[in-house]
Amino acid sequence: MATQRIRSNEKTSVDTPEKESSSLSELAPAVPAAVIWKLLSFTFAMITLPIGTYFFTVNFVFVGNPTFAGALAAVMANVVLIAYVVVAMKEDQSDRLEEEEKRKK
């Protein structure tokens, strides 16, 4: 029969106290609220702008021609996507510039 030997001088993770930190734990979210709002607004635009463009143009601009209306809706989806990429790149550059200014000081 195999039995486990209990060693009294070994400490398990239950026995050892965790490191106590003098600072408070950080409760800030990992992603800033401004980034979340930008993502939600571009998501809303990605849903509503192409669909709204399609129905508006099929009824009023290209009266009854869904091919051109669908093509314009696809173009509008690409416009929203490109705008999101441009905003994200500018935000990344502004963060980098702020860090460089802090390093200089």
Disulfide bonds with the S-S distance in Angstrom:
none
